[in-house]
Amino acid sequence: MSVTAKQTGAFSSFFKARRGDSPFKRLLIHLTLIFSSIIAVYPVLRVVSVSLRPGNRLLSTSLAIIPEDATLDNYVTVLLDQNLLLWVWNSLAITVSTAIIGVILASTSAYAFSRWKFPGRTSGLIFLLATQMIPAAMLMVPIFILAVRLNLVGTYRGLVIAYSVSSIPFSIWILKGYYDTIPLDLEEAAMIDGAGRLSAFYRIILPLSTPALAIVFLFSFMTAWNDYLLARVLLANATAIWTWPLGLQSLQGQFQTAWGQFAAGSVLVTIPVLVLFLYSSRWLISGLTLGGVKG
């Protein structure tokens, strides 16, 4: 088949009606998706463009994503002359610890809410959901007071505990909905064969809940990875354990900002999240949808 015939076939299949949609509706849907993609991707491309410009040149009349005088000097400077690697290491240590603690506590708590009927169960679930409606800024003062009382200001532990407290309620709701979809017959069959309740949980429930656990891990990781406010409150004077948002913010001087290094650092810190997202993408769809129904 010639190239022209293939192009004609693809063009005709595009306008071929599916599920009763008219060609105009399909064209409108595709144009909307293309426009939305451009709006989402364009700011990221501009950040990449700024990172490739020499010096601290932020504004330019050129619309080219890659400038004519593109250079990697900003990447070399932010890696060798700044503490970006230390900031990223601190962020990884804090966020991975937060995600692991979040998965352990949320998985066991959600199992209790899913499998047992006890006084206060419904009100407890509603309370957990209500905590997610409180703005994060309102929690800064009480968290700081608690951290001062417990001598956790300027430590890894203080930030990990604060992040875990804020992410666990939503994680419990995700996992509870997923556990509700797993038949009780599987656990009862395991216990008839001699397994205890704890053994049935670890051997039956957790392996079947891998998509939801991946979602909880990714949610907890991204919540802690992108946070600036809590880190600013609890680690303001602890420069040795600054996370990457605090480190990049320090590139902003009183009279001048290193925009090129700022943009280069912003591009580099997206790599760990991008790798984690791509690795866990095979579980994302099922983890987000299967927990929404019971059956």
N, C-alpha and C positions, 0 to 999 in steps of 0.2 A: 504494500500500500504506500502510495506516495505521501510526501510531507503535506502537500496541499489537501489531500483527501483526509489525512489525520486531523489537520486543523479544522477542516469543515465538519468532521464528525464530532470533535470536541465542542465546537461552537453550537452545533445543533443539539447535542446532549445537554448543554448548559440551559438552553431554553426549553428542553423537554419537561413537561409538567410532571411533578412528583407530589404525591399525596394531595393532589388537587390544587397545588399552588400555581398561580398564573405566572407567565414569564416576567411580567412587570414586578410582581411581588418578589420573585427570586432575585431579579436584578437589584431591587431596592435593598434586599437583605445583604447581598454581597457588597454593595456600595457602602452600606452602614458598617459592615465588618471591616472593610478596608479602611474607612475613615477612622474608626475606633482604634485600629491597630496603629495607624500613623500617629494619632494623638498619644498613644501609650508609649510608642518606641522613640518618637522624636526627641523628648527631653533627655533620654539616655544617650542618644547619639550626639546631642549637643555637649553633654558632659565629657564624652570621649573626645570630641573635637577640641574642647578647652584643654584637656590634658595633653594633647599633642602640639599645642601652640608653644613657641618659645617664650620664656619669661612668664610674667603674670598677666598676660593679655586676656581679659575676660570678654570684652565686647569686640565684635568685628562686623563689618558690613557684608562680608562674604557669606553665602549660604552653603558653601562647601563643607561637608562633614570632615574631610581630611584636608587640612590647610596645605598650601604649596610648600611652606617651610616647616613641615611637620618634623617633630623630633621626639625622642624618648627621654630627653633630659629630665623631665619632671618625674618620670617613673624611677630613674636612677637616683635622683636626689631624695625622693621620699623614702626609698628603700635603704639607701646608704647613709644619708645625713640626718634623717629623722628616725624616730623610734617606732615606725609603723609596724615592724615585725613584732616588737614587744607588745604594742597595743592589740594587735590581732591575736597574739598568744594569750594575753589576759582575757580577751573577749571569748576565745575558744574555751579556756579553762572554766570560765564562769557559766557560759551558755550550755556546754555539754553537761556540767554538773547539775545545772537547773533542769535540763531536759530529762536526765536519768532519774533524778529525785521526783520530778513531776510524773513520769511514767509509772514509777513504783507506787507512789501514794495514790495517784488517780486510778490505777488499775485495781488496787485492792478496795478502795472506797467505793468505786462504781460497782464492783462485784457485790458488795454488801447491799447497796441500794437496789440492785437488780434482783437478787435472789432471796432476800429476807424481808419479812413484813414486821416492822417494829414501830413503837410509838414515836411520832415525830418524823417519820420517813418522808412524808409528803411536804411538810413544812420545811424540813431540812433541804430538800431539793429546790423548793421555791426560794429559800434563803440564799443558796449557792447561786441561783440564777440572778437574784436581785443584786448580789455583790458585783456582777459584771456591768450593771447599769450605773455604778458610781464612777464619776470621772477620775482618771488617774491622778490629776493634779490635787484632788481633795485628799488623797491618801499620803501625800508627801509628808505632811506634818506628823500624823500619828506614827508612820513608819520611822521617821527620823527620831522621834521621842523614844520609841521602843528600842531602836538601835543604840541610842545613847545609854539607856538604862541597862542594856545587855552587853555593853562595851563591844559593839559590832561595827562601829563607824570606822571606815578606812580599812576594811578587811574583805577578803573574798566571801567569807561565810555570810556576812551581813547582806551582801548583794544577792547571793544565791538564795537565801531564805526569802528575801523580799520578792524576787522574781517568781519563786515557787508558789508563794501565797497568792500572787495575782493570777497565775496561769492554771492552777489546779482546779478551781471550780468549773471552768468551762470544759476542761479535760474530762472531769467526772461525768458531765452531761453527755459528751460524745461517746465515752466508753459504756455508760449505762445503756444508751440507746442501742449500741452494738451488741452488748451482752443479751439484751432482751430478744434479739433475733436468733440466738443460739438455743436449740431445744434442750430442755431439762433432761430429756431421755438419755443424752450422751453422758452427762455426769452420773445419772443413776446407774447406767450400764457399767461405768467405770467403778463405781462404789460397790456394785454387786460382785465385780471381779476382785474386790479386795482393796481398792484404792480408797484413801481417806479423802475428806473434803479438800484439804490443802493440796494433796497430790492430784486430785481431779482438776483443781483450778490450774495448776502449773502444767499438767500433762494434756489437758483437753481444752480448757477455755483460752489460755494464753496463745497457743499455736493457731487456734481458729480466729483469734482477734488481731492477727498481725497487721492487717490494713488499718484498723482503728488505732493500734499502738503506734504505727508509723505516723499517722496524722497528729496524734498527741505529741509525739517527740518533735515533729517538725514545727507544730504550733508553739510549743514551749521554747524551742530553740530560736525561732524567729522573734518571739516576744522579747526575749532577753538580748538577742543580737542587735536589734534595732533601737533599743531603749537609750534615751539620753537623760531624761529627767531624774530617774532614780539613781543612776550612776553619778550624776552631777551632785545630788544631795549627799550621797553616802561616801563618795570617793573624791570630793573636791580637793582635799589637801594631800591625798595619797597618790602622788604622781607616778610612783613605781608600779602601781597596779591599775593605772588608767586603762579603760576600754577604748576601742577605736573611735567612738563618737567624741569622747573627751579629747583624745589625741588630735583628731582632725580639727576640732574646734580651736585648739591651741595654735593652729597655723594662722588664725585670724588675729592680726596685730591691731594696735590702737590706731595707726594711720595707714597701714597697708596690709593687704591679705594676699597670701601666696595662692592665688586661684589655680594656677597650673598644678601645683603640688596637691592642693585640695581635691581637684578633679581626678588626678592620677590615683590618689589614695582612695577616693570613692569608688573608682573602677576596680581596684585591687581587692577591696574588702567585700565586694559582691561575689568573688570567686567561691569561697567556702559555702555560702548559701546556695549558689547556683549548682554546685556539685551535689550538695545534699538534696536539693529539689529534684534534680535529674535522676539521682539514684532511687529516690522514694516515689517517683512519679507513677510507677506501676501499681502502687497501692493507693494513690490519692483518690481516684474516682470511686472505687469500691468503698474506701473508708469513709468518704463523705456522704455517700448515698445509702449504703446498707443500714447505717445507724438511724436513718430517718423513718424506718418502717418496722413494724413488728409482725412476724408471721413465719 
